[in-house]
Amino acid sequence: MFDIKHNGVSWIYSDKVKKHFLNPKNFITGKTPRWKFNGYGTSGSAACGDVMRVWILVDAKTQKIKRFGWKTFGCASAIATTSMLSEMILNRGGMNIEKATLVTPQMIIAKLNGLPVKKVHCSVLSDRALKNAIEDFKKNLN
Ligand code: FES
């Protein structure tokens, strides 16, 4: 395998990272989703371009996340981690919001078979945006 190193640090992307980057799941192409949503969260900073936006539709009865859409100005790692997170959340009919708040960037990275060390911070964007979307959903209930 071809390994790029910078200052002795590996920059290999796993096949799963490449797959999700090249074919992102649940990515929103419009300004907002075309479907109804009841939670919206952002993370990152527009100033440096690393913005993540997440929309969710939570079933108020079951508290499960039935839809998860996102868009970002972040890099390939941010795209791959958010795509993977969206699959983790929507798998098996949707994850309960309390369980979803326990998902960590490390769990997402493990599902992707790793990320280059210098790219780990990119995985935090989706995690934070999802948690903010869940908070938004809870706020909207009141
Ligand atoms: Fe900024 Fe990855 S999102 S470097």
Backbone and ligand atoms as CSV (ligand in chain L), in Angstrom:
chain,resi,resn,atom,element,x,y,z
A,1,MET,N,N,0.845,-1.193,0.000
A,1,MET,CA,C,0.000,0.000,0.000
A,1,MET,C,C,0.888,1.254,0.000
A,2,PHE,N,N,0.451,2.271,-0.687
A,2,PHE,CA,C,1.188,3.524,-0.780
A,2,PHE,C,C,0.932,4.365,0.475
A,3,ASP,N,N,1.985,4.672,1.208
A,3,ASP,CA,C,1.834,5.428,2.453
A,3,ASP,C,C,2.517,6.782,2.308
A,4,ILE,N,N,1.747,7.850,2.513
A,4,ILE,CA,C,2.318,9.191,2.498
A,4,ILE,C,C,2.639,9.559,3.937
A,5,LYS,N,N,3.860,10.011,4.173
A,5,LYS,CA,C,4.217,10.432,5.525
A,5,LYS,C,C,4.641,11.901,5.497
A,6,HIS,N,N,4.262,12.629,6.544
A,6,HIS,CA,C,4.705,14.006,6.716
A,6,HIS,C,C,5.221,14.110,8.133
A,7,ASN,N,N,6.468,14.503,8.286
A,7,ASN,CA,C,7.111,14.551,9.611
A,7,ASN,C,C,6.960,13.223,10.354
A,8,GLY,N,N,7.026,12.121,9.604
A,8,GLY,CA,C,6.965,10.793,10.222
A,8,GLY,C,C,5.568,10.312,10.557
A,9,VAL,N,N,4.548,11.138,10.246
A,9,VAL,CA,C,3.162,10.753,10.562
A,9,VAL,C,C,2.479,10.235,9.298
A,10,SER,N,N,1.793,9.080,9.434
A,10,SER,CA,C,1.121,8.462,8.288
A,10,SER,C,C,-0.108,9.259,7.868
A,11,TRP,N,N,-0.326,9.340,6.558
A,11,TRP,CA,C,-1.506,10.021,6.024
A,11,TRP,C,C,-2.364,9.065,5.213
A,12,ILE,N,N,-2.349,7.801,5.591
A,12,ILE,CA,C,-3.168,6.821,4.870
A,12,ILE,C,C,-4.638,6.994,5.241
A,13,TYR,N,N,-5.494,6.970,4.224
A,13,TYR,CA,C,-6.941,6.934,4.453
A,13,TYR,C,C,-7.409,5.512,4.222
A,14,SER,N,N,-8.227,4.999,5.128
A,14,SER,CA,C,-8.725,3.629,4.972
A,14,SER,C,C,-9.670,3.568,3.766
A,15,ASP,N,N,-9.920,2.360,3.295
A,15,ASP,CA,C,-10.857,2.194,2.174
A,15,ASP,C,C,-12.246,2.704,2.551
A,16,LYS,N,N,-12.623,2.524,3.813
A,16,LYS,CA,C,-13.951,2.995,4.249
A,16,LYS,C,C,-14.031,4.522,4.217
A,17,VAL,N,N,-12.958,5.199,4.626
A,17,VAL,CA,C,-12.950,6.668,4.564
A,17,VAL,C,C,-13.112,7.104,3.115
A,18,LYS,N,N,-12.365,6.475,2.228
A,18,LYS,CA,C,-12.438,6.847,0.803
A,18,LYS,C,C,-13.835,6.579,0.246
A,19,LYS,N,N,-14.412,5.452,0.634
A,19,LYS,CA,C,-15.754,5.100,0.147
A,19,LYS,C,C,-16.776,6.155,0.580
A,20,HIS,N,N,-16.735,6.558,1.847
A,20,HIS,CA,C,-17.709,7.536,2.340
A,20,HIS,C,C,-17.440,8.933,1.794
A,21,PHE,N,N,-16.169,9.251,1.575
A,21,PHE,CA,C,-15.858,10.571,1.013
A,21,PHE,C,C,-16.343,10.663,-0.439
A,22,LEU,N,N,-16.117,9.590,-1.192
A,22,LEU,CA,C,-16.479,9.616,-2.612
A,22,LEU,C,C,-17.969,9.402,-2.852
A,23,ASN,N,N,-18.654,8.806,-1.869
A,23,ASN,CA,C,-20.085,8.539,-2.025
A,23,ASN,C,C,-20.786,8.792,-0.688
A,24,PRO,N,N,-20.836,10.075,-0.272
A,24,PRO,CA,C,-21.384,10.382,1.052
A,24,PRO,C,C,-22.872,10.048,1.170
A,25,LYS,N,N,-23.231,9.482,2.301
A,25,LYS,CA,C,-24.626,9.098,2.566
A,25,LYS,C,C,-25.344,10.231,3.295
A,26,ASN,N,N,-26.607,10.425,2.905
A,26,ASN,CA,C,-27.513,11.376,3.581
A,26,ASN,C,C,-27.060,12.836,3.483
A,27,PHE,N,N,-26.280,13.126,2.466
A,27,PHE,CA,C,-25.801,14.481,2.207
A,27,PHE,C,C,-26.931,15.311,1.602
A,28,ILE,N,N,-27.072,16.540,2.070
A,28,ILE,CA,C,-28.122,17.443,1.581
A,28,ILE,C,C,-27.531,18.344,0.489
A,29,THR,N,N,-28.158,18.346,-0.660
A,29,THR,CA,C,-27.619,19.168,-1.745
A,29,THR,C,C,-28.256,20.558,-1.809
A,30,GLY,N,N,-29.480,20.688,-1.290
A,30,GLY,CA,C,-30.139,21.996,-1.301
A,30,GLY,C,C,-29.721,22.825,-0.090
A,31,LYS,N,N,-30.410,23.950,0.100
A,31,LYS,CA,C,-30.124,24.806,1.261
A,31,LYS,C,C,-30.481,24.096,2.560
A,32,THR,N,N,-31.631,23.429,2.539
A,32,THR,CA,C,-32.119,22.644,3.680
A,32,THR,C,C,-32.701,21.347,3.119
A,33,PRO,N,N,-32.988,20.371,3.985
A,33,PRO,CA,C,-33.594,19.132,3.469
A,33,PRO,C,C,-34.964,19.400,2.853
A,34,ARG,N,N,-35.363,18.536,1.909
A,34,ARG,CA,C,-36.707,18.665,1.328
A,34,ARG,C,C,-37.730,18.014,2.255
A,35,TRP,N,N,-37.265,17.268,3.239
A,35,TRP,CA,C,-38.157,16.599,4.176
A,35,TRP,C,C,-38.301,17.430,5.450
A,36,LYS,N,N,-39.366,17.131,6.190
A,36,LYS,CA,C,-39.658,17.840,7.438
A,36,LYS,C,C,-38.618,17.462,8.489
A,37,PHE,N,N,-38.122,18.446,9.223
A,37,PHE,CA,C,-37.168,18.149,10.300
A,37,PHE,C,C,-37.594,18.886,11.569
A,38,ASN,N,N,-37.167,18.408,12.728
A,38,ASN,CA,C,-37.521,19.066,13.987
A,38,ASN,C,C,-36.314,19.289,14.898
A,39,GLY,N,N,-35.118,19.175,14.312
A,39,GLY,CA,C,-33.902,19.495,15.041
A,39,GLY,C,C,-32.829,19.940,14.065
A,40,TYR,N,N,-32.125,21.019,14.420
A,40,TYR,CA,C,-31.067,21.548,13.550
A,40,TYR,C,C,-29.886,21.966,14.412
A,41,GLY,N,N,-28.691,21.569,14.018
A,41,GLY,CA,C,-27.512,21.938,14.779
A,41,GLY,C,C,-26.338,22.237,13.865
A,42,THR,N,N,-25.465,23.122,14.331
A,42,THR,CA,C,-24.257,23.441,13.573
A,42,THR,C,C,-23.049,23.285,14.500
A,43,SER,N,N,-21.886,23.229,13.888
A,43,SER,CA,C,-20.640,23.283,14.646
A,43,SER,C,C,-19.567,23.819,13.717
A,44,GLY,N,N,-18.439,24.163,14.311
A,44,GLY,CA,C,-17.331,24.694,13.518
A,44,GLY,C,C,-17.430,26.193,13.370
A,45,SER,N,N,-16.628,26.706,12.469
A,45,SER,CA,C,-16.558,28.150,12.296
A,45,SER,C,C,-16.509,28.490,10.813
A,46,ALA,N,N,-17.404,29.406,10.413
A,46,ALA,CA,C,-17.432,29.832,9.004
A,46,ALA,C,C,-16.136,30.540,8.629
A,47,ALA,N,N,-15.498,31.169,9.628
A,47,ALA,CA,C,-14.273,31.932,9.366
A,47,ALA,C,C,-13.175,31.042,8.790
A,48,CYS,N,N,-13.063,29.802,9.304
A,48,CYS,CA,C,-12.012,28.920,8.777
A,48,CYS,C,C,-12.583,27.882,7.813
A,49,GLY,N,N,-13.883,27.945,7.576
A,49,GLY,CA,C,-14.473,27.072,6.553
A,49,GLY,C,C,-14.905,25.712,7.033
A,50,ASP,N,N,-14.679,25.415,8.293
A,50,ASP,CA,C,-15.020,24.075,8.796
A,50,ASP,C,C,-16.404,24.048,9.427
A,51,VAL,N,N,-17.412,24.345,8.647
A,51,VAL,CA,C,-18.773,24.387,9.188
A,51,VAL,C,C,-19.494,23.073,8.891
A,52,MET,N,N,-20.210,22.572,9.895
A,52,MET,CA,C,-21.041,21.384,9.722
A,52,MET,C,C,-22.466,21.756,10.069
A,53,ARG,N,N,-23.412,21.328,9.236
A,53,ARG,CA,C,-24.834,21.547,9.515
A,53,ARG,C,C,-25.529,20.200,9.515
A,54,VAL,N,N,-26.334,19.948,10.529
A,54,VAL,CA,C,-27.051,18.671,10.647
A,54,VAL,C,C,-28.531,18.945,10.903
A,55,TRP,N,N,-29.380,18.235,10.176
A,55,TRP,CA,C,-30.829,18.288,10.391
A,55,TRP,C,C,-31.293,16.886,10.771
A,56,ILE,N,N,-32.196,16.832,11.728
A,56,ILE,CA,C,-32.734,15.526,12.112
A,56,ILE,C,C,-34.253,15.592,12.202
A,57,LEU,N,N,-34.852,14.440,11.982
A,57,LEU,CA,C,-36.282,14.277,12.237
A,57,LEU,C,C,-36.403,13.197,13.302
A,58,VAL,N,N,-36.887,13.609,14.473
A,58,VAL,CA,C,-37.051,12.682,15.598
A,58,VAL,C,C,-38.521,12.332,15.733
A,59,ASP,N,N,-38.798,11.048,15.860
A,59,ASP,CA,C,-40.149,10.599,16.146
A,59,ASP,C,C,-40.421,10.919,17.621
A,60,ALA,N,N,-41.359,11.841,17.869
A,60,ALA,CA,C,-41.598,12.312,19.238
A,60,ALA,C,C,-42.045,11.181,20.162
A,61,LYS,N,N,-42.732,10.181,19.606
A,61,LYS,CA,C,-43.210,9.066,20.446
A,61,LYS,C,C,-42.077,8.130,20.851
A,62,THR,N,N,-41.311,7.683,19.861
A,62,THR,CA,C,-40.265,6.677,20.136
A,62,THR,C,C,-38.932,7.319,20.519
A,63,GLN,N,N,-38.809,8.639,20.251
A,63,GLN,CA,C,-37.549,9.363,20.496
A,63,GLN,C,C,-36.408,8.849,19.605
A,64,LYS,N,N,-36.787,8.211,18.499
A,64,LYS,CA,C,-35.764,7.713,17.577
A,64,LYS,C,C,-35.543,8.704,16.431
A,65,ILE,N,N,-34.297,8.792,15.984
A,65,ILE,CA,C,-33.962,9.689,14.871
A,65,ILE,C,C,-34.280,8.960,13.569
A,66,LYS,N,N,-35.296,9.449,12.869
A,66,LYS,CA,C,-35.762,8.773,11.663
A,66,LYS,C,C,-35.086,9.297,10.398
A,67,ARG,N,N,-34.645,10.544,10.455
A,67,ARG,CA,C,-33.925,11.107,9.296
A,67,ARG,C,C,-32.743,11.913,9.810
A,68,PHE,N,N,-31.682,11.902,9.025
A,68,PHE,CA,C,-30.451,12.615,9.376
A,68,PHE,C,C,-29.886,13.151,8.066
A,69,GLY,N,N,-29.836,14.471,7.936
A,69,GLY,CA,C,-29.257,15.083,6.748
A,69,GLY,C,C,-28.165,16.041,7.165
A,70,TRP,N,N,-27.211,16.271,6.297
A,70,TRP,CA,C,-26.086,17.129,6.691
A,70,TRP,C,C,-25.441,17.756,5.462
A,71,LYS,N,N,-24.700,18.825,5.717
A,71,LYS,CA,C,-23.831,19.403,4.683
A,71,LYS,C,C,-22.676,20.101,5.384
A,72,THR,N,N,-21.582,20.261,4.675
A,72,THR,CA,C,-20.396,20.821,5.315
A,72,THR,C,C,-19.507,21.518,4.307
A,73,PHE,N,N,-18.670,22.401,4.844
A,73,PHE,CA,C,-17.580,22.979,4.059
A,73,PHE,C,C,-16.267,22.337,4.480
A,74,GLY,N,N,-16.357,21.322,5.342
A,74,GLY,CA,C,-15.155,20.665,5.858
A,74,GLY,C,C,-14.490,19.767,4.820
A,75,CYS,N,N,-13.414,19.147,5.245
A,75,CYS,CA,C,-12.562,18.366,4.345
A,75,CYS,C,C,-13.083,16.936,4.152
A,76,ALA,N,N,-12.300,16.136,3.436
A,76,ALA,CA,C,-12.663,14.745,3.151
A,76,ALA,C,C,-12.933,13.954,4.427
A,77,SER,N,N,-12.154,14.186,5.460
A,77,SER,CA,C,-12.347,13.452,6.715
A,77,SER,C,C,-13.654,13.866,7.389
A,78,ALA,N,N,-13.987,15.137,7.325
A,78,ALA,CA,C,-15.256,15.608,7.895
A,78,ALA,C,C,-16.421,14.991,7.125
A,79,ILE,N,N,-16.295,14.916,5.820
A,79,ILE,CA,C,-17.347,14.328,4.981
A,79,ILE,C,C,-17.502,12.842,5.305
A,80,ALA,N,N,-16.392,12.126,5.358
A,80,ALA,CA,C,-16.444,10.678,5.617
A,80,ALA,C,C,-16.998,10.379,7.007
A,81,THR,N,N,-16.582,11.146,8.016
A,81,THR,CA,C,-17.056,10.851,9.377
A,81,THR,C,C,-18.546,11.173,9.518
A,82,THR,N,N,-19.016,12.227,8.871
A,82,THR,CA,C,-20.433,12.560,8.999
A,82,THR,C,C,-21.290,11.568,8.236
A,83,SER,N,N,-20.803,11.133,7.076
A,83,SER,CA,C,-21.509,10.106,6.322
A,83,SER,C,C,-21.629,8.835,7.172
A,84,MET,N,N,-20.531,8.426,7.786
A,84,MET,CA,C,-20.552,7.233,8.645
A,84,MET,C,C,-21.466,7.442,9.840
A,85,LEU,N,N,-21.394,8.609,10.479
A,85,LEU,CA,C,-22.258,8.884,11.628
A,85,LEU,C,C,-23.731,8.787,11.218
A,86,SER,N,N,-24.068,9.315,10.051
A,86,SER,CA,C,-25.468,9.277,9.614
A,86,SER,C,C,-25.934,7.832,9.452
A,87,GLU,N,N,-25.067,6.956,8.970
A,87,GLU,CA,C,-25.437,5.537,8.842
A,87,GLU,C,C,-25.587,4.891,10.215
A,88,MET,N,N,-24.682,5.220,11.129
A,88,MET,CA,C,-24.763,4.650,12.487
A,88,MET,C,C,-26.088,5.050,13.145
A,89,ILE,N,N,-26.485,6.311,12.932
A,89,ILE,CA,C,-27.698,6.824,13.570
A,89,ILE,C,C,-28.959,6.220,12.940
A,90,LEU,N,N,-28.962,6.065,11.627
A,90,LEU,CA,C,-30.179,5.619,10.937
A,90,LEU,C,C,-30.319,4.100,10.856
A,91,ASN,N,N,-29.251,3.398,11.164
A,91,ASN,CA,C,-29.261,1.937,11.120
A,91,ASN,C,C,-30.378,1.376,12.007
A,92,ARG,N,N,-30.992,0.314,11.573
A,92,ARG,CA,C,-32.013,-0.417,12.361
A,92,ARG,C,C,-33.176,0.477,12.805
A,93,GLY,N,N,-33.660,1.293,11.912
A,93,GLY,CA,C,-34.853,2.080,12.217
A,93,GLY,C,C,-34.631,3.345,13.015
A,94,GLY,N,N,-33.374,3.718,13.241
A,94,GLY,CA,C,-33.075,4.974,13.922
A,94,GLY,C,C,-32.660,4.787,15.363
A,95,MET,N,N,-31.647,5.545,15.753
A,95,MET,CA,C,-31.112,5.460,17.116
A,95,MET,C,C,-31.900,6.394,18.038
A,96,ASN,N,N,-32.124,5.958,19.248
A,96,ASN,CA,C,-32.758,6.773,20.272
A,96,ASN,C,C,-31.872,8.004,20.557
A,97,ILE,N,N,-32.488,9.153,20.812
A,97,ILE,CA,C,-31.692,10.381,20.974
A,97,ILE,C,C,-30.743,10.320,22.176
A,98,GLU,N,N,-31.150,9.634,23.238
A,98,GLU,CA,C,-30.252,9.555,24.403
A,98,GLU,C,C,-29.018,8.728,24.061
A,99,LYS,N,N,-29.224,7.645,23.314
A,99,LYS,CA,C,-28.096,6.803,22.891
A,99,LYS,C,C,-27.219,7.587,21.896
A,100,ALA,N,N,-27.869,8.373,21.044
A,100,ALA,CA,C,-27.128,9.142,20.032
A,100,ALA,C,C,-26.196,10.163,20.677
A,101,THR,N,N,-26.608,10.701,21.838
A,101,THR,CA,C,-25.737,11.690,22.500
A,101,THR,C,C,-24.486,11.028,23.088
A,102,LEU,N,N,-24.498,9.692,23.186
A,102,LEU,CA,C,-23.340,8.978,23.735
A,102,LEU,C,C,-22.334,8.558,22.657
A,103,VAL,N,N,-22.696,8.767,21.390
A,103,VAL,CA,C,-21.769,8.426,20.307
A,103,VAL,C,C,-20.589,9.396,20.356
A,104,THR,N,N,-19.395,8.864,20.303
A,104,THR,CA,C,-18.191,9.699,20.382
A,104,THR,C,C,-17.451,9.709,19.036
A,105,PRO,N,N,-16.619,10.717,18.822
A,105,PRO,CA,C,-15.804,10.723,17.600
A,105,PRO,C,C,-14.964,9.447,17.478
A,106,GLN,N,N,-14.492,8.918,18.597
A,106,GLN,CA,C,-13.673,7.699,18.570
A,106,GLN,C,C,-14.472,6.516,18.033
A,107,MET,N,N,-15.768,6.458,18.366
A,107,MET,CA,C,-16.614,5.368,17.858
A,107,MET,C,C,-16.779,5.480,16.340
A,108,ILE,N,N,-16.927,6.708,15.861
A,108,ILE,CA,C,-17.089,6.921,14.415
A,108,ILE,C,C,-15.781,6.545,13.706
A,109,ILE,N,N,-14.670,6.980,14.263
A,109,ILE,CA,C,-13.357,6.701,13.666
A,109,ILE,C,C,-13.106,5.190,13.619
A,110,ALA,N,N,-13.503,4.488,14.669
A,110,ALA,CA,C,-13.318,3.027,14.694
A,110,ALA,C,C,-14.105,2.370,13.561
A,111,LYS,N,N,-15.332,2.856,13.324
A,111,LYS,CA,C,-16.170,2.307,12.235
A,111,LYS,C,C,-15.543,2.560,10.868
A,112,LEU,N,N,-14.731,3.630,10.788
A,112,LEU,CA,C,-14.076,3.966,9.512
A,112,LEU,C,C,-12.710,3.278,9.381
A,113,ASN,N,N,-12.385,2.438,10.334
A,113,ASN,CA,C,-11.066,1.782,10.373
A,113,ASN,C,C,-9.930,2.800,10.492
A,114,GLY,N,N,-10.206,3.861,11.232
A,114,GLY,CA,C,-9.169,4.841,11.546
A,114,GLY,C,C,-9.160,6.068,10.657
A,115,LEU,N,N,-8.478,7.092,11.169
A,115,LEU,CA,C,-8.249,8.345,10.433
A,115,LEU,C,C,-6.802,8.743,10.703
A,116,PRO,N,N,-6.146,9.441,9.797
A,116,PRO,CA,C,-4.813,9.977,10.127
A,116,PRO,C,C,-4.916,10.846,11.389
A,117,VAL,N,N,-3.929,10.761,12.243
A,117,VAL,CA,C,-3.963,11.471,13.535
A,117,VAL,C,C,-4.282,12.955,13.371
A,118,LYS,N,N,-3.699,13.574,12.350
A,118,LYS,CA,C,-3.895,15.015,12.144
A,118,LYS,C,C,-5.312,15.357,11.687
A,119,LYS,N,N,-6.118,14.332,11.400
A,119,LYS,CA,C,-7.485,14.566,10.928
A,119,LYS,C,C,-8.541,14.199,11.953
A,120,VAL,N,N,-8.122,13.791,13.123
A,120,VAL,CA,C,-9.085,13.368,14.142
A,120,VAL,C,C,-10.022,14.525,14.520
A,121,HIS,N,N,-9.502,15.747,14.546
A,121,HIS,CA,C,-10.347,16.887,14.938
A,121,HIS,C,C,-11.529,17.084,13.985
A,122,CYS,N,N,-11.415,16.634,12.746
A,122,CYS,CA,C,-12.503,16.797,11.767
A,122,CYS,C,C,-13.728,15.971,12.159
A,123,SER,N,N,-13.487,14.862,12.864
A,123,SER,CA,C,-14.586,13.974,13.241
A,123,SER,C,C,-15.450,14.589,14.335
A,124,VAL,N,N,-14.909,15.592,15.020
A,124,VAL,CA,C,-15.644,16.215,16.124
A,124,VAL,C,C,-16.783,17.086,15.594
A,125,LEU,N,N,-16.631,17.581,14.366
A,125,LEU,CA,C,-17.642,18.480,13.794
A,125,LEU,C,C,-19.017,17.822,13.734
A,126,SER,N,N,-19.083,16.601,13.199
A,126,SER,CA,C,-20.386,15.936,13.048
A,126,SER,C,C,-20.977,15.588,14.402
A,127,ASP,N,N,-20.122,15.115,15.287
A,127,ASP,CA,C,-20.550,14.750,16.633
A,127,ASP,C,C,-21.180,15.955,17.339
A,128,ARG,N,N,-20.536,17.104,17.271
A,128,ARG,CA,C,-21.051,18.317,17.948
A,128,ARG,C,C,-22.332,18.818,17.276
A,129,ALA,N,N,-22.343,18.803,15.945
A,129,ALA,CA,C,-23.528,19.298,15.230
A,129,ALA,C,C,-24.740,18.414,15.540
A,130,LEU,N,N,-24.533,17.097,15.623
A,130,LEU,CA,C,-25.648,16.203,15.963
A,130,LEU,C,C,-26.148,16.500,17.375
A,131,LYS,N,N,-25.233,16.651,18.321
A,131,LYS,CA,C,-25.654,16.924,19.703
A,131,LYS,C,C,-26.414,18.252,19.777
A,132,ASN,N,N,-25.978,19.240,19.008
A,132,ASN,CA,C,-26.700,20.521,18.984
A,132,ASN,C,C,-28.085,20.360,18.350
A,133,ALA,N,N,-28.194,19.504,17.348
A,133,ALA,CA,C,-29.500,19.250,16.710
A,133,ALA,C,C,-30.437,18.552,17.696
A,134,ILE,N,N,-29.907,17.655,18.495
A,134,ILE,CA,C,-30.727,16.966,19.509
A,134,ILE,C,C,-31.185,17.967,20.575
A,135,GLU,N,N,-30.293,18.858,20.979
A,135,GLU,CA,C,-30.669,19.907,21.941
A,135,GLU,C,C,-31.763,20.796,21.363
A,136,ASP,N,N,-31.625,21.115,20.081
A,136,ASP,CA,C,-32.620,21.949,19.396
A,136,ASP,C,C,-33.973,21.243,19.391
A,137,PHE,N,N,-33.959,19.951,19.100
A,137,PHE,CA,C,-35.206,19.169,19.121
A,137,PHE,C,C,-35.855,19.239,20.510
A,138,LYS,N,N,-35.065,19.038,21.543
A,138,LYS,CA,C,-35.600,19.051,22.919
A,138,LYS,C,C,-36.172,20.429,23.271
A,139,LYS,N,N,-35.475,21.482,22.825
A,139,LYS,CA,C,-35.911,22.848,23.086
A,139,LYS,C,C,-37.271,23.110,22.393
A,140,ASN,N,N,-37.384,22.586,21.180
A,140,ASN,CA,C,-38.602,22.803,20.405
A,140,ASN,C,C,-39.811,22.078,21.007
A,141,LEU,N,N,-39.547,21.054,21.824
A,141,LEU,CA,C,-40.644,20.324,22.467
A,141,LEU,C,C,-41.336,21.169,23.514
A,142,ASN,N,N,-40.577,22.088,24.128
A,142,ASN,CA,C,-41.136,22.894,25.227
A,142,ASN,C,C,-41.927,24.093,24.740
L,1,FES,FE1,FE,-11.123,21.257,8.695
L,1,FES,FE2,FE,-10.984,18.619,8.228
L,1,FES,S1,S,-12.715,19.804,8.618
L,1,FES,S2,S,-9.343,20.070,8.215
